[in-house]
């Protein structure tokens, strides 16, 4: 390698090292920065060197307003239960401007149409509110995360924003509600001060002052270059969808025994109450069964009240008896409370079975 090539290689290595040590910020130089460029001109007259002429140029960096709103990771629909309060979706607001700014954050809801993660928007949440992640832990904490606007967000900095609402109790399994978070850039100022004024874009040509240029793209519901950006997320209702049936089977009678028995006086009848969560998407909890016997039949204590068995639906439904943990009191068979009925997960089933004699 020649000495010139060695010198070039060394210079390139130094340049790359400098680039690696000083990575450029995404939005560049801060607005209002004075950029001074000095020049010196040397010359001679009659072979005699004259004094250099020095001059300079200074201009201010103008302000570029840009921002982004995205659904926070992990992405996907937010699963909620009918009647759930304080259901939360999470967004990230990023300041892509070259200045510290405040941001107004507001939430709205679709009125029909395709939701963010598929399905059709078919209900609205109630009591919709927006809160900023005050302590930066990414988790909504009522009473702690109480700020309703983004205060003094730095250049290239991001912050978490929560949309919080209540799910109406009557919503069916699979119902979808889509919400949209919109962030709008506002003038910055002192930390803790009220939210800054709306920002206006500079008109006309460039001047010696700091001009303002809107550079944001179009969001979910807003247009490009409007100093705002919006993004959507949605809630999907995951409800239990219980079907309950009650049927009886003649076990035996005093004439035929167990061979083709009939429901004559003295016959033993087995009752089954079957519960199925076949079409549900959530677990049903706190189940309780209470069945008061009608007249003309008498409870058979030798069999007991059996709970947490299985139930099979179909043209000819059937039950299998579970554990003898139910109760019978005041002419009523019930699932009791200790241990009581198990939860029924989506796709699951359970049963309560007891027997009685025809009077």
C-alpha positions in Angstrom: 0.0 0.0 0.0 1.4 3.4 -0.9 1.8 6.1 1.7 -1.1 8.1 0.0 -3.4 5.1 0.2 -2.4 4.5 3.8 -3.2 8.2 4.5 -6.6 7.9 2.8 -7.4 4.7 4.7 -6.5 6.3 8.0 -8.6 9.3 7.2 -11.6 7.1 6.3 -11.3 5.2 9.5 -11.2 8.4 11.5 -14.3 9.7 9.7 -16.3 6.5 10.3 -15.2 6.5 14.0 -16.5 10.1 14.3 -19.8 9.1 12.7 -20.2 6.2 15.0 -19.5 8.3 18.1 -22.0 11.1 17.1 -25.2 9.5 15.6 -27.6 12.0 14.1 -30.9 12.6 15.8 -33.9 11.5 13.8 -35.2 15.1 13.4 -31.8 16.9 13.3 -30.8 20.3 14.7 -33.1 21.9 17.3 -35.3 24.7 16.1 -33.9 28.2 16.7 -30.3 27.1 16.6 -28.0 29.7 15.0 -25.8 28.1 12.3 -22.7 30.3 11.7 -20.6 29.8 8.6 -17.4 31.9 8.4 -15.3 32.4 5.3 -11.8 34.0 4.8 -10.6 35.2 1.4 -6.8 35.6 0.8 -5.3 37.6 -2.1 -2.2 39.4 -3.3 -1.5 42.7 -5.2 1.7 42.9 -7.2 2.9 39.8 -5.6 2.4 41.3 -2.2 0.1 39.4 0.2 -2.8 41.5 1.4 -4.8 41.2 4.6 -7.4 38.5 4.5 -11.0 39.5 4.1 -13.3 37.7 6.6 -17.1 37.5 6.5 -19.8 35.2 7.7 -23.4 34.1 7.3 -25.8 33.1 10.1 -29.3 31.7 9.8 -31.7 30.1 12.3 -32.9 26.5 12.0 -36.6 26.6 11.4 -39.1 24.4 13.3 -40.3 21.1 11.9 -43.5 19.8 13.5 -43.9 16.0 13.2 -45.3 13.3 15.5 -46.5 9.8 15.5 -49.1 7.7 17.4 -49.0 3.9 17.4 -50.7 1.1 19.3 -48.4 0.0 22.0 -46.8 -3.4 21.9 -47.9 -6.1 22.3 -50.4 -5.2 19.6 -53.8 -6.8 19.1 -57.4 -6.4 20.3 -58.1 -5.8 24.0 -60.2 -8.6 25.4 -62.9 -7.4 27.7 -65.9 -8.8 29.6 -69.5 -7.5 29.5 -69.9 -4.9 32.2 -66.1 -4.5 32.7 -65.1 -1.1 34.1 -61.9 0.7 33.4 -61.0 -1.3 30.3 -57.6 0.0 29.0 -56.1 0.3 25.5 -52.5 1.5 25.3 -50.8 3.9 22.7 -47.4 5.4 22.2 -47.0 9.1 21.3 -43.7 10.1 19.8 -42.4 13.7 19.3 -40.6 13.7 15.9 -40.3 17.5 15.9 -37.0 19.4 16.4 -38.4 21.1 19.5 -39.8 20.2 22.9 -43.6 20.4 22.7 -46.8 19.7 24.6 -49.4 17.4 23.1 -53.2 17.4 23.4 -54.5 13.8 23.4 -58.1 13.0 22.7 -60.1 9.7 22.2 -63.0 9.1 19.8 -65.0 6.0 18.7 -65.9 4.6 15.3 -69.6 4.6 14.4 -69.6 1.3 12.5 -67.1 0.1 9.9 -64.2 -2.2 10.1 -62.3 -2.3 13.4 -58.6 -2.1 13.8 -58.0 -5.8 14.2 -60.9 -7.1 12.2 -64.6 -7.5 12.8 -67.2 -4.7 12.6 -67.4 -1.9 15.2 -70.9 -2.4 16.7 -70.9 -0.8 20.2 -69.4 2.2 22.1 -67.8 2.2 25.4 -69.1 4.6 28.0 -67.1 7.1 30.1 -64.2 7.3 27.7 -61.2 9.0 29.2 -57.5 9.6 28.3 -54.6 9.5 30.7 -50.8 9.9 30.3 -48.4 7.4 31.9 -47.1 9.7 34.7 -44.4 7.4 36.1 -43.4 5.8 32.8 -44.0 2.2 33.9 -46.4 1.4 31.0 -49.2 0.3 33.3 -52.4 2.3 33.9 -52.7 3.1 37.6 -55.8 5.0 38.6 -55.0 7.8 41.0 -51.5 8.0 39.8 -51.8 8.4 36.0 -54.1 11.5 36.2 -52.5 13.8 33.6 -54.7 14.4 30.6 -52.2 15.9 28.3 -48.5 15.3 27.4 -46.3 18.0 29.0 -42.9 19.0 27.6 -42.1 15.9 25.5 -38.5 16.1 24.2 -37.2 15.7 20.7 -37.4 12.1 19.5 -38.9 11.1 22.9 -42.0 8.9 23.4 -44.6 8.5 26.1 -47.4 6.0 26.8 -51.0 7.2 26.8 -54.0 5.2 28.0 -57.5 5.2 26.7 -59.9 4.0 29.5 -63.6 3.2 29.2 -66.5 1.0 30.5 -68.1 -1.9 28.6 -71.9 -2.0 28.7 -73.2 -5.0 30.5 -75.4 -6.2 27.7 -72.7 -6.8 25.1 -72.7 -10.2 23.3 -69.7 -12.3 22.8 -67.6 -11.1 19.9 -68.9 -7.5 19.9 -66.2 -5.0 18.9 -65.6 -1.3 19.8 -62.9 0.7 18.0 -61.3 3.7 19.6 -59.0 6.2 18.0 -56.4 8.3 19.9 -55.4 11.6 18.3 -52.4 13.6 19.5 -52.1 17.3 18.4 -48.9 19.3 18.8 -49.1 22.3 21.1 -46.6 25.0 22.0 -44.1 23.9 24.7 -43.2 26.0 27.7 -42.5 25.4 31.4 -42.9 21.9 32.8 -46.1 21.7 34.8 -47.7 24.7 33.1 -51.1 24.4 31.4 -51.0 22.9 28.0 -49.5 25.3 25.4 -51.3 27.1 22.6 -52.2 25.7 19.2 -49.4 25.9 16.7 -49.9 27.6 13.3 -47.8 26.9 10.2 -45.8 29.8 8.9 -47.0 31.4 5.6 -44.9 33.1 2.9 -41.2 32.9 2.3 -38.3 32.2 4.7 -37.3 35.0 7.0 -34.7 35.6 9.6 -37.1 34.4 12.3 -37.8 30.8 13.2 -40.5 29.5 10.8 -42.8 26.6 11.4 -43.4 23.8 9.0 -45.9 20.9 9.5 -44.3 17.6 8.3 -46.6 15.0 9.8 -48.3 12.3 7.7 -52.0 11.3 7.6 -53.2 9.2 10.5 -56.2 7.0 11.1 -58.7 9.9 11.0 -56.6 13.0 10.3 -54.9 14.4 7.3 -51.3 15.0 6.5 -49.5 18.2 7.6 -52.1 19.2 10.2 -49.8 19.0 13.3 -51.8 15.9 14.5 -51.7 12.2 14.2 -54.2 9.5 15.0 -54.1 5.7 15.5 -56.8 3.1 16.3 -57.2 0.1 18.6 -60.2 -2.0 19.6 -61.9 -3.9 22.3 -63.4 -7.3 21.7 -66.0 -8.7 24.1 -65.1 -12.2 25.4 -68.3 -13.4 27.1 -69.5 -16.7 28.5 -72.5 -17.9 26.4 -74.3 -20.4 28.6 -77.0 -22.7 27.6 -79.0 -24.5 30.4 -81.3 -27.5 30.0 -83.2 -29.6 32.4 -84.5 -33.0 31.6 -85.7 -36.2 33.4 -85.1 -39.9 32.8 -87.2 -42.7 34.3 -84.7 -45.0 36.0 -87.1 -47.7 37.3 -90.7 -48.4 38.2 -92.3 -50.9 40.7 -93.8 -53.0 37.9 -91.1 -53.1 35.1 -88.0 -52.5 37.2 -85.3 -51.1 35.0 -86.6 -52.7 31.8 -88.5 -50.0 29.8 -89.6 -48.3 33.0 -92.6 -45.9 33.0 -93.3 -42.8 35.1 -96.0 -44.5 37.2 -96.4 -43.8 40.9 -93.5 -45.3 42.8 -91.1 -44.8 39.8 -87.7 -43.3 40.3 -87.0 -40.2 38.2 -83.5 -38.8 37.6 -83.2 -35.1 36.9 -80.3 -33.5 35.1 -79.6 -29.8 34.9 -76.9 -29.4 32.3 -74.9 -26.2 31.6 -72.8 -25.7 28.5 -70.5 -22.9 27.5 -70.0 -24.1 24.0 -70.3 -20.8 22.1 -68.6 -18.7 24.7 -65.1 -17.1 24.6 -64.7 -16.6 28.4 -65.0 -18.6 31.6 -68.3 -18.5 33.5 -67.6 -18.1 37.2 -69.7 -18.0 40.4 -72.2 -20.6 39.0 -75.1 -21.6 41.3 -78.1 -23.9 40.7 -81.2 -24.0 42.8 -84.1 -26.3 41.9 -87.3 -26.5 44.0 -89.2 -29.8 43.6 -92.8 -29.6 42.3 -95.7 -31.4 44.0 -96.3 -35.1 43.6 -92.6 -36.1 43.8 -90.4 -36.8 46.7 -86.6 -36.3 46.9 -84.6 -39.5 47.1 -81.9 -38.9 49.8 -80.0 -42.2 49.2 -78.8 -40.9 45.8 -78.0 -37.4 47.0 -77.3 -34.3 44.9 -74.3 -34.7 42.6 -72.5 -31.7 41.1 -69.7 -31.0 38.7 -70.5 -33.9 36.4 -70.6 -33.7 32.6 -73.4 -32.7 30.3 -73.6 -33.8 26.6 -76.0 -31.8 24.4 -77.6 -33.0 21.2 -80.8 -34.7 20.1 -80.6 -37.1 23.0 -78.8 -35.1 25.8 -77.2 -37.0 28.7 -75.5 -36.3 32.0 -73.0 -38.1 34.1 -73.2 -37.6 37.9 -70.3 -35.9 39.6 -69.4 -35.7 43.2 -71.9 -35.9 46.0 -71.4 -32.3 47.1 -74.7 -30.7 46.5 -77.3 -30.0 49.1 -81.1 -30.6 49.7 -83.0 -28.4 52.1 -86.5 -26.9 52.2 -87.6 -29.1 49.3 -84.8 -27.6 47.1 -81.8 -29.3 45.5 -78.9 -26.9 45.0 -75.2 -26.9 44.1 -74.3 -25.6 47.6 -71.3 -23.4 48.4 -68.6 -25.8 49.5 -67.1 -26.5 47.2 -69.9 -25.5 44.9 -69.9 -25.6 41.1 -66.6 -25.4 39.3 -66.1 -22.6 36.8 -67.0 -23.5 33.2 -64.4 -22.5 30.7 -65.2 -21.7 27.1 -66.2 -24.9 25.4 -66.8 -26.6 28.8 -69.9 -28.0 30.6 -71.1 -29.1 34.0 -74.1 -30.8 35.6 -76.3 -31.2 38.7 -78.0 -34.5 39.1 -80.5 -35.8 41.7 -83.4 -38.3 41.9 -87.0 -38.3 43.1 -89.9 -40.7 43.4 -93.3 -40.2 41.9 -95.9 -40.1 44.6 
